[in-house]
Amino acid sequence: MTTISAKETPARAMRHNFTGIVLSDKTDKTRVVLVEWLDRHPRYDKTVRKRSKFYAHDEKNESHTGDKVEIMGTRPISKLKRWRVVRIVEKARIPGESGVASASAPAEKEAA
């Protein structure tokens, strides 16, 4: 049995981590994640919004479009996938799913 020393543990924790929004969940076990951040322009010193798309591996197909997820850098899984979904930070809000009856329901009763 191989034991991991304390010196090797921090190196694994040094992986890249990003939080972003799932743009697409059409492919099996693959998510397209949009990551945005603010950066200063080197010459004009203006704050610029930057964004990148990452292809992330989602083994259990748990995340869906609109979810906020955390991704982590990993070994190459395919031609484009070098990231994996670590966890779902926040589920997407779907209109009409808040537990409150929709506004069209009372109108149907009045028409009948």
C-alpha positions as CSV (number, residue, x, y, z in Angstrom):
1,M,0.0,0.0,0.0
2,T,1.4,3.4,-1.0
3,T,1.0,6.3,1.3
4,I,1.0,9.9,0.1
5,S,3.3,12.2,2.0
6,A,2.2,15.7,3.1
7,K,4.6,17.3,0.6
8,E,2.7,15.7,-2.4
9,T,-0.8,16.8,-1.3
10,P,-0.5,20.6,-1.9
11,A,0.6,20.1,-5.5
12,R,-2.6,18.3,-6.3
13,A,-4.6,21.2,-4.8
14,M,-2.8,23.7,-7.0
15,R,-4.9,22.8,-10.1
16,H,-6.8,25.5,-12.0
17,N,-10.4,26.0,-10.7
18,F,-13.0,28.2,-12.3
19,T,-16.7,28.9,-11.8
20,G,-18.9,29.4,-14.8
21,I,-22.3,28.9,-16.4
22,V,-23.2,25.8,-18.5
23,L,-24.0,27.0,-22.0
24,S,-24.7,23.6,-23.6
25,D,-25.5,20.1,-22.3
26,K,-26.4,18.5,-25.7
27,T,-23.5,16.1,-25.8
28,D,-23.3,13.0,-23.6
29,K,-21.0,13.6,-20.5
30,T,-19.7,16.9,-21.9
31,R,-20.7,20.4,-20.9
32,V,-19.7,23.7,-22.5
33,V,-19.0,26.1,-19.6
34,L,-18.7,29.9,-20.0
35,V,-16.2,31.6,-17.6
36,E,-16.2,35.4,-17.2
37,W,-13.7,37.6,-15.3
38,L,-12.7,41.2,-15.1
39,D,-9.2,42.3,-16.1
40,R,-7.4,45.6,-16.5
41,H,-6.2,46.7,-19.9
42,P,-2.4,47.1,-19.8
43,R,-2.3,50.5,-21.6
44,Y,-5.6,52.2,-21.0
45,D,-6.1,50.9,-17.4
46,K,-9.8,50.3,-18.1
47,T,-11.6,47.3,-16.7
48,V,-12.4,44.8,-19.5
49,R,-14.8,41.8,-19.2
50,K,-13.2,38.7,-20.6
51,R,-14.8,35.4,-21.3
52,S,-13.8,31.9,-22.3
53,K,-15.6,28.7,-23.2
54,F,-14.3,25.4,-21.7
55,Y,-15.4,21.8,-22.5
56,A,-15.8,20.0,-19.3
57,H,-16.4,16.3,-18.5
58,D,-19.6,15.6,-16.4
59,E,-19.5,11.8,-15.7
60,K,-23.1,11.5,-14.4
61,N,-24.8,14.1,-16.7
62,E,-26.0,16.0,-13.6
63,S,-25.6,19.6,-14.7
64,H,-27.8,21.3,-17.3
65,T,-28.0,24.5,-19.3
66,G,-28.0,27.6,-17.0
67,D,-26.5,25.9,-14.0
68,K,-23.5,27.5,-12.2
69,V,-20.8,24.9,-11.9
70,E,-17.2,24.7,-10.6
71,I,-14.7,23.1,-13.0
72,M,-11.2,21.9,-12.4
73,G,-8.2,21.2,-14.7
74,T,-7.5,17.5,-15.4
75,R,-5.7,15.2,-17.7
76,P,-6.7,15.3,-21.4
77,I,-10.0,13.3,-21.7
78,S,-10.6,14.0,-25.4
79,K,-9.5,16.4,-28.2
80,L,-11.1,19.4,-26.5
81,K,-11.8,18.3,-22.9
82,R,-9.2,19.2,-20.3
83,W,-11.6,20.1,-17.5
84,R,-14.1,18.3,-15.4
85,V,-17.2,19.4,-13.4
86,V,-16.4,19.3,-9.7
87,R,-19.8,20.4,-8.3
88,I,-22.9,22.3,-9.1
89,V,-22.8,25.6,-7.2
90,E,-26.3,26.7,-8.2
91,K,-29.1,25.1,-10.2
92,A,-30.7,27.2,-13.0
93,R,-33.9,28.9,-12.1
94,I,-36.7,27.7,-14.3
95,P,-39.7,30.1,-14.6
96,G,-42.9,28.8,-13.1
97,E,-41.1,26.2,-11.0
98,S,-41.1,28.2,-7.8
99,G,-44.0,26.3,-6.2
100,V,-46.4,29.2,-6.9
101,A,-49.3,28.4,-9.2
102,S,-48.9,30.0,-12.7
103,A,-50.9,33.1,-13.6
104,S,-52.7,31.3,-16.4
105,A,-54.4,28.8,-14.1
106,P,-57.0,31.2,-12.6
107,A,-57.8,32.6,-16.1
108,E,-58.7,29.1,-17.3
109,K,-61.2,28.6,-14.3
110,E,-62.9,31.9,-15.1
111,A,-63.3,31.0,-18.8
112,A,-65.1,27.7,-17.9
